[in-house]
Amino acid sequence: MQLADIEHARRACTELSEDYARCLDFRDYDAFLTLFADDAVLDGGVRHEGLPAIREALRRRRDEVRTRHVLSNAFVDVLGPDDARGIVYLTLYRHVGPESLARGPAPLGGPVAVGHYEDRFRRDDGVWRFASRRLQLAFAAEPAHAGPDAESW
């Protein structure tokens, strides 16, 4: 692969992570689903295999959850023209309650989780998508509720 191709793949995969956070935090679920391959696996404590399972998890996401996924330290290793892997750090802020439905700020208690995503990326028809995304927590304020499962993303 040419250096320009490698850099393009790295940027595309990094943008997938950024789009993941934006789409999830702002509830743009249609756009969120386009980030994943048809057979993708999303594992944030609960494993969802394939787009139908990911779509169902989003459908069950609680309305009164407000999140901000703050990403940093993105690393992408391009393995081939259509295959890459990566890690990106996550600091997750979350509030669950009726204040999340209002336009103003919700109460802030600090991050509820810090960890990283382990990603596999695949390029199909010239478009990079997640083949898999797995959350690994290093710290959790509320261990039973810190992962972005179907109820608390």
Protein Blocks (a to p, Z undefined) as FASTA:
>chain_A
ZZklmmmmmmmmmmmmmmmmmmmmnopaklmmmmpcfkbccdehiacedjklmmmmmmmp
cfklccddddehiacddfbfkbccddddddddddedjklmpmbdcddebjfbdcdddddd
ddeehiacdfbdcdddfbdfblmlmpccfklZZ
